[in-house]
Amino acid sequence: MFDGFWDNVFRYPRYLITIVLGLLLNTFEPLFPLLKRPVTLVAVLGLLIGGLAFLTFTLRAMLGLSTI
């Protein structure tokens, strides 16, 4: 009844990694052509850094963490 139970359990991390990588590749693949031109590269990087900063500051304010 429990033959191969642990083999099955150890397959789940590989499955999770595969799903996450597939999601990331399908999300960012449309952005790759934009990264070939320097102007759009700067714009995309600026948006990513600005979004990360916004998320960081928002979470710090919501959690009551110090600003520095």
N, C-alpha and C positions, 0 to 999 in steps of 0.2 A: 504494500500500500504506500509506503514512504520511499520507494525506490526512486532515486534521482531527485529527492526533495531539495537537497542543498545545491545541487547543480542548477536547479530551476531558480532558487533564491539568488544565486550568484549571477544569474543572467540579467536581473533587473537593473543593476547599475549600468551595465553596458547599454541596455535599452534606453535608460534615462539619458545617457550621454548622446546616444544617437538621435533621440527626439530633440534635445536641446540644440545640438549642432545643426540639424535640419531646419529648425525654426529660425536660428540665427542666419544661416545662409540664405534662406528664402526671404528674410526680412531685409538684409543688407545688400543682396545681389542687385537690385535696381539702382543702388547708389554707386556701384563701381564705375559705370561709364562717366558719372559726374566727376570722379576723382582724377580723371585724365587731364582736365583743364585746370590751370592754377587758380583762376578766379573762383570757380565753383568749389575747388578743394578748400580754399580759405573760407568760403561761405559755409560749407558743410561742417568743417571743423569748428567754426565759430558757433554754429547752431548746437553742435554736440556739447561743446564746452559750456555754453550758456545754459543749455538744458540741464546739464549735470550740476552746475552751480545753483540754478533755481531749485532743483530737487533737494540739494544739500541744505540750502538755507531754509527751505520750507520745512523739511523734517527736523532741523535743529530748533526752529521756532516752535513747532508743534510739540516736541518732546521736552522743551524747556532746557536744552543744553546751552552752555555758554557760547557766545559768538566767536570767541577766539580760542 
